């Protein structure tokens, strides 16, 4: 299996995924809330549902779409610009993000309910769809290897997202004090914003080269 990924592109992709999966968002806060309420073991079904939702999205929006548009350079360039613009938008949202609210009053008990809720949370976020559609393909520079490259990127994202979800569930009691302090929340958000801007700058440089 050959790949067109460069070490630089893959490194920036890991930074992007780490920032997206470990910074507080709808999925991480949901899993943190479950972890605080029931612990890691009880929250795992929700994490499994989220992972399945992301896997389906990667297959449809990242791999599928990239194959459809690969023979249309203008459309490909449009999506590239959209991806860069979206990362800059995410950086802005992180920089200006307000206080995070954690809800531990979640009335979900059985495997089916937790799995469904995790999957629905993953599938219903429009940011997820745009991320897989416009951002993932940017890290593969060679069209000939794009399906292989995006598969590698997808697996990397799933591993980091699973690690993030389990960490939020398992270390919930230790993470919560950090998120309860507005000053620490602000520092976390601004750090995430700077990392996202660095990724956007790298992609813009590659696009304009």
C-alpha positions as CSV (number, residue, x, y, z in Angstrom):
1,X,0.0,0.0,0.0
2,X,1.6,3.3,-1.1
3,X,0.8,6.7,0.2
4,X,1.3,10.3,-0.9
5,X,1.3,11.6,2.7
6,X,4.4,13.6,3.7
7,X,5.6,13.6,7.3
8,X,5.0,17.3,7.5
9,X,1.4,17.0,6.3
10,X,0.7,14.1,8.6
11,X,2.2,15.9,11.6
12,X,0.0,18.9,11.0
13,X,-3.0,16.5,10.6
14,X,-2.2,15.0,14.0
15,X,-2.1,18.5,15.5
16,X,-5.4,19.3,13.9
17,X,-7.1,16.1,15.0
18,X,-5.7,16.4,18.5
19,X,-7.0,19.9,18.8
20,X,-10.4,18.9,17.5
21,X,-10.9,15.8,19.5
22,X,-9.4,16.8,22.8
23,X,-10.7,20.4,23.0
24,X,-14.1,20.7,24.7
25,X,-17.0,20.3,22.2
26,X,-20.5,18.7,22.1
27,X,-19.1,15.2,22.0
28,X,-16.4,15.6,24.6
29,X,-18.7,17.4,27.0
30,X,-21.4,14.7,26.5
31,X,-18.8,12.0,27.3
32,X,-17.4,13.9,30.2
33,X,-20.9,14.3,31.6
34,X,-21.4,10.5,31.3
35,X,-18.1,9.8,32.9
36,X,-18.9,12.0,35.8
37,X,-22.2,10.3,36.3
38,X,-21.4,6.7,35.6
39,X,-17.7,6.2,34.9
40,X,-15.9,4.9,31.9
41,X,-17.4,1.5,31.7
42,X,-21.0,2.8,31.6
43,X,-20.0,5.5,29.1
44,X,-18.3,3.2,26.6
45,X,-21.5,2.4,24.6
46,X,-21.9,6.1,23.8
47,X,-18.2,6.3,22.7
48,X,-18.7,3.3,20.5
49,X,-21.8,4.9,18.9
50,X,-19.8,8.1,18.3
51,X,-17.0,6.1,16.7
52,X,-19.4,4.4,14.3
53,X,-20.9,7.8,13.4
54,X,-17.5,9.2,12.6
55,X,-16.5,6.1,10.6
56,X,-19.7,6.3,8.5
57,X,-19.0,10.1,7.9
58,X,-15.4,9.4,6.8
59,X,-16.5,6.7,4.3
60,X,-19.3,8.9,2.8
61,X,-17.9,12.4,3.0
62,X,-14.1,12.0,3.0
63,X,-13.4,9.0,0.9
64,X,-16.6,9.0,-1.2
65,X,-16.6,12.6,-2.1
66,X,-12.9,12.8,-2.9
67,X,-13.3,10.0,-5.4
68,X,-16.3,11.8,-7.1
69,X,-14.6,15.1,-7.5
70,X,-11.0,14.1,-8.2
71,X,-11.4,14.7,-12.0
72,X,-12.8,18.2,-11.4
73,X,-9.9,20.5,-10.5
74,X,-12.0,23.7,-10.1
75,X,-14.3,21.9,-7.6
76,X,-11.4,20.4,-5.8
77,X,-9.7,23.9,-5.4
78,X,-13.0,25.3,-4.2
79,X,-13.3,22.6,-1.5
80,X,-9.6,23.3,-0.6
81,X,-10.4,27.0,0.0
82,X,-13.5,26.0,1.9
83,X,-11.4,23.7,4.1
84,X,-8.9,26.4,4.9
85,X,-11.6,29.0,5.6
86,X,-13.4,26.5,7.8
87,X,-10.3,25.9,9.9
88,X,-9.8,29.6,10.3
89,X,-13.5,29.9,11.4
90,X,-13.0,27.1,13.9
91,X,-10.0,29.0,15.3
92,X,-12.1,32.1,15.6
93,X,-14.8,30.2,17.4
94,X,-12.3,28.7,19.8
95,X,-10.8,32.1,20.6
96,X,-14.2,33.7,21.3
97,X,-15.7,30.7,23.0
98,X,-17.8,31.2,26.2
99,X,-17.9,29.2,29.4
100,X,-18.6,25.5,29.0
101,X,-21.7,24.1,30.8
102,X,-21.5,20.5,32.0
103,X,-24.7,18.6,32.5
104,X,-24.5,15.4,34.7
105,X,-28.3,14.9,34.7
106,X,-28.4,12.4,31.8
107,X,-31.1,9.8,32.1
108,X,-29.6,7.1,29.8
109,X,-29.1,3.7,31.3
110,X,-29.1,0.8,28.9
111,X,-26.6,0.0,26.1
112,X,-29.0,0.8,23.3
113,X,-29.9,4.3,24.5
114,X,-26.3,5.2,25.2
115,X,-25.1,3.9,21.9
116,X,-27.9,5.7,20.0
117,X,-27.2,8.9,21.8
118,X,-23.5,8.8,21.0
119,X,-24.1,8.0,17.4
120,X,-26.8,10.7,17.0
121,X,-24.4,13.3,18.7
122,X,-21.7,12.4,16.2
123,X,-23.9,12.4,13.1
124,X,-26.0,15.5,13.9
125,X,-23.2,17.9,14.2
126,X,-22.9,19.8,10.9
127,X,-19.3,20.7,11.7
128,X,-18.4,17.1,11.5
129,X,-19.7,16.8,8.0
130,X,-17.9,19.9,6.8
131,X,-14.7,18.7,8.5
132,X,-14.7,15.4,6.7
133,X,-15.8,16.9,3.4
134,X,-13.5,20.0,3.2
135,X,-10.6,19.4,5.6
136,X,-9.6,15.8,5.4
137,X,-8.8,15.7,1.6
138,X,-6.5,18.8,2.1
139,X,-3.8,16.7,3.7
140,X,-3.3,14.4,0.7
141,X,-1.2,16.1,-1.9
142,X,-1.4,13.4,-4.6
143,X,-4.6,12.4,-6.3
144,X,-3.3,9.0,-7.2
145,X,-3.0,8.0,-3.5
146,X,-5.9,10.0,-2.1
147,X,-8.1,7.1,-1.1
148,X,-5.3,5.4,0.7
149,X,-4.2,8.7,2.3
150,X,-7.7,9.5,3.5
151,X,-8.1,6.0,4.9
152,X,-4.9,6.5,6.9
153,X,-6.1,9.9,8.1
154,X,-9.5,8.5,9.0
155,X,-8.0,5.7,11.1
156,X,-5.7,8.3,12.8
157,X,-8.7,10.5,13.6
158,X,-10.8,7.5,15.0
159,X,-7.9,6.4,17.2
160,X,-7.5,10.0,18.6
161,X,-11.2,10.5,19.0
162,X,-11.6,7.2,20.9
163,X,-8.6,8.1,23.1
164,X,-10.1,11.5,23.8
165,X,-13.6,10.2,24.6
166,X,-12.2,7.5,27.0
167,X,-9.9,10.1,28.6
168,X,-12.8,12.5,29.2
169,X,-14.9,9.6,30.7
170,X,-12.2,8.1,32.8
171,X,-10.5,11.3,34.1
172,X,-13.7,13.2,34.4
173,X,-13.3,14.0,38.1
174,X,-9.8,15.4,37.4
175,X,-10.7,17.3,34.2
176,X,-13.9,18.9,35.6
177,X,-12.0,21.3,37.9
178,X,-10.0,22.6,34.9
179,X,-13.2,23.3,33.0
180,X,-14.9,24.8,36.0
181,X,-12.5,27.7,36.0
182,X,-13.2,30.4,33.3
183,X,-9.6,31.5,33.2
184,X,-8.3,28.0,32.4
185,X,-11.1,27.4,29.9
186,X,-10.1,30.6,28.2
187,X,-6.4,29.5,28.0
188,X,-7.4,26.1,26.6
189,X,-9.6,27.7,23.9
190,X,-7.0,30.2,22.9
191,X,-4.3,27.5,22.7
192,X,-6.6,25.5,20.5
193,X,-7.2,28.5,18.3
194,X,-3.5,29.1,17.8
195,X,-2.9,25.5,16.8
196,X,-5.7,25.6,14.3
197,X,-4.4,28.8,12.7
198,X,-1.0,27.1,12.4
199,X,-2.6,24.2,10.5
200,X,-4.6,26.6,8.3
201,X,-1.3,28.5,7.4
202,X,0.4,25.2,6.5
203,X,-2.5,24.2,4.2
204,X,-2.6,27.7,2.6
205,X,1.1,27.5,1.9
206,X,0.7,24.1,0.2
207,X,-2.3,25.3,-1.8
208,X,-0.5,28.5,-3.0
209,X,2.8,26.7,-3.8
